Amino acid sequence: MASLRARALPNVLLALCLVVLPPLAVGLDAQPHGPARGALVISGGAETTPEIYQRFIELAGGPDAPILVVPTSGNAETYDDSCDCLRLLRNAGARNLTLLHTRDRAIANSEAFVAPMRAARGVWFAEGNSWKHADAYLDTRVHRELFALLERGGVVGGGSAGARIQSDFMMLRSPEPAQRAIPEKDWRRGFRLVRDVIIDPHVLARNRQFDLIGVVRAHPGMLGIGIDENTALVVKGNDAEVIGGSYVLIYDDQRQILPEPAETQRTVGGLFYFLRRGDRYDLRTRQAVRPGSTPRPIDRVAERRWPAH
């Protein structure tokens, strides 16, 4: 559908590097899980090969499946057919793409705006600033239609900001307005397409591998997932498969890499571990396996609650 002109947001920005608001009401018995039906493609951003987009297109039903692309995380007020977000999907083979964009929550709540979502088989959220996705769509009809899309077997995907917005709690790293279109208590809420999970993209490329440790400590029981660039998790139910060329990092405060005996000199353990292409992770049991003739657990990961500090 044609791009819709957005309402201007306040221009006053706060220079934020890493924002963590007070903990969500999540206990140690948090149960991360994905959608009961449909699929999610959660990408770490900067996709340099078509593999991630091709999997998304396949899950949507193939090159001719109707796919909506949401560029609202970007800085432009309007978008047209020249949007780079369309080019990337076209290069991966998609032929039936439509832009869906507004910054006006009243429009996002209108029947006319969400009508294309009911015919869509996939929705892709573009990179940029995740708070812009939230300000436009959180708790609107657009948000509700994402769950309806998944329920009928569709797919929701996104990279970078489009990954963060799928999670339960969002770490924001980009400049953010002093005033926003949603209440402050909702500023760190994502769409909760995957529950009790905190997602951080670009994790290795931008040297962020230690950041989720403090965030998970501040939200006991929640699962931290760091996804590097050109890498994604494909989530169906509670099964998450790693695709792409780099790594996914798991921050589970119930498991860690234990130090080994002094004679080995490997006396430093760790609070996160790595998954690579083909590895699978069960969100509910928090168990990771590596494929092979006999799938096996990831080496050295032990069930041991994190120390307090």
N, C-alpha and C positions, 0 to 999 in steps of 0.2 A: 504494500500500500504506500501511498505517497508519504514522505516524511512530514511530521507535524512540527510546527514552530514551537520552540520551547519557551517557557517563561524564564526570564532572567533570574539567576540566583544572586545572593549578595556577593559583593566583590572582595569583602574583607576576608583574608585567608590567615590561618595560623600555620606556622611552619612546624609541622609535626614530623618526627622521625619514626617513633614507634609508640602507639597509643594503646594502653590497656586500661579500661575502666573497671570499676569494682566487679568482683566475680559474679557470674550468673548463678542462679539457684540450682546448682548441680552437685549432687553428692557423690561419694565414692562408689555408689552402685550405678553410676551412669552406664547406659547400654548403647554404645554407638551402633547405628544401623543405617542401611540404605533404604531406598524405596522398595515397597513390596512388589511393584510391577514397573516395567520400563527400565531405563538405564540412564546413568550419568557418565559423562566424559569430563573429567576434571584435570585440566592441563596446567602445567607450570609456566606456560607462556613462551613467547619467542619461538614458535614452531617453525623450524627451518626446513623440514621435510613434510610431505603430505600425509604421512602415516596416521597422525592423530585425527586430522580432518577426514581422511578416508574411512577410519573406523566409525566416526560419528555419522557420516553419510550412510554407511552400511547399516548401522543400527536404526537410522531413520527410515530405511526401506529402499535405499539405492539412489542413483543420480537424479531420478525424476521425482523423488519424494518431496512434498512441500515443506520447506524449511524457512523459518523466520530468523533473521539476524538482528540482534539488539545492540546498537552502537552507542547507547546512552552514556556509557562510562567515558566517552571521549569529550573533547572540549568544544566541538562545534555545536551550534544551536540547531542546525538542520543537516540532513544527510541525503545524498542521492545515489544514483547507480554507480558513481565513481568511487564509492566508499571502499577503502582498502580491505575492510572486513568481508566484503563480498568477493573481492578478487581472490583471497586466500582459499575460500571454499570453492569457488569456480575452478581454480587451478587443481583442486583435488577431485573434480569431477561433478560437483553439484550443478544442476541445471534449472532448479525451480526455487529460486531464492527471493525473499521479500523482506524489505526493511520494516522494522517495528520500532518506533522511536517517539518519545515525548518526554518532557521534563515536568509536565503538568499532571499532578496526581488526579485531578478531576477528570482529565481525558483518559488517564490510565484506568479509571474506574468506570468508563463508559462502555456500553454494549457495543457500539460501533468499533471502538478501538480493539477490543478483545475478540471480535468475531473471527478474524483470520487465525487466531490461535486454535479455534475449534476444528479447523481443517488441517492444521499443521501436524507433521509427524516428528519434527525436531525444532528446537529453539536453541540458538547459539548466542551466548553473551560475550561481547567483545572485550578486549583488553582496555585498560585505562584506569579510572578511579572507581573503586567498588562502591564508595559512598554515593556516587551518582546513580548507580543502579538501584541502591536501597532507597534513596530519596524519591525516586520516581515511582517505584513499583512495590515496595514492601507493604504488605497488608492491603493491596488493591486487588481488583479483579484479575489483573495480569498475574499476580502472585498465585492466586487461587487456580487460575487456568494452567499453571505449570504442574500442579498436582494432578489435575484432570488429564493433562497430556500424558504424564507418567502412568496413570491408572489405565489408560487405553493402550499402553505398550509403547509409547513414544520415548524420545530421548531428549535430555537437556544437557548442553555442554557449554564450555567456556574456558578461556585461558586467562591467567593472571587475575585481573579484577573479576573476570567471569568465572574463575575458580573460587575465589574467596566468597563471592555472593552465594554460592551453593551451600556453604557450611552453616553451622549453628551459630558460631561466634566469629566475628571478623577482626583480624589484626589489620589496622589501617596504617599505611606508611606514606601516603601522599598528602599534600596540603589539603586542608579541609576548611570549609567556611565556619565562621564563628557562630552562625545561625544556620540551621538546616530545616528541611521541609518536614521532618519527622521529629517526634519528641526525643529529648536527649537520652532518655532511658532505652531507646531503641537504636542508638547510634552504632552499637556493635553487633546488632542482630543481622544474620544473613537470612536467606530464604529457608534454611533448615531442610533442604532436600536430602541431605545426609545429616543425621542427628548426633548430638554430643561429640562433634568433631570440630577442630580448629584447623584451617588449611592455610599454609603459607607457600606461595609460589616463588620461583626464581631462587630457590633456597641455596644452592651451591654457587651458581653463577654470580650471585651478589653477596656471597660470604655470610649468609644468614643462618648457618646451620646450628648456632647455639641459641638463637632468639626464642625458639619455641619452648626451651626448657623452663624459663621463667614464667611464660604464659601458662603452660600446663600446670606448673606448681601453684599458680594463682587460681586455677580452676580444677581442683582435684577431681579425678575420675574422667575428665574429658580426654579425648584422644587427639594428639597433635600429629598432623601429617604435613611434612614439607615435600614439595614437588619441584624438582629442578626443571630448567627450561628444556623444551623439546621432548618432554616426558609427560605421561598422563596416567591417571588411574581410571579404568573403566569399571564402574560399579553396577552390578546387577544384584538386587537384594542385598545380602551381606557379603557377597563375593566381590573382591576388588582385584583386578588384574593390572599389572604394570606393563605399559607399552611405551615405546620411544627409546631415545638413545642415551639417557642418563639415569638418574636414580630418584627413588622416593625414600624419604626418611620417616621413620616411625618413632613417635615420642609417647610412650605408654608408661605412665607412672607406676604400673604394676610389674614392669619388666625392665631389665637392664643387661648390659654386657658386663660380666663379672671380671675382676682382676684375676690373673693367674698366679701360681706360686712364685715366690721371690726368685727361685733359681732360673725361671724362664726370662726374667727381666721384663715380662709383659704384665707389669703390676698396676697399670692404670686401666680401669674399665670405662664404661660410658653409659649415658642415659638415653641414647638413641641408636638405631641401627638402620642399615640400608637394604632396600629391595631393588632389584634390577629387572630388566625386561623379562617377562614370562613368569616372574614370581607372583604369588597370589596371597591375599590377606583376607582373613575372615573378620569382618568388623565386629561381630557379636562375641566371638570367642577370643578375639585379639591374637589369633595364631597365624603365623606366616609360614608358607611352605615354598620350597624351590622345586621346580619341575625336574623330572628325570624319569628313568625307567621305573623308579620308585620315588614318588615325591617325598622330600625330607624337610624337617624343620631348618630354619636359618641357623647357621653355626653360631654358638656361643651365647645365644639369647636365653636368659634364665628368668624364671618367675621370681622376682625379688622387688619389693616395693622400693621406690626411690627413697633415699635418705631425706631428712627434712630440709637440709641445705648443703 
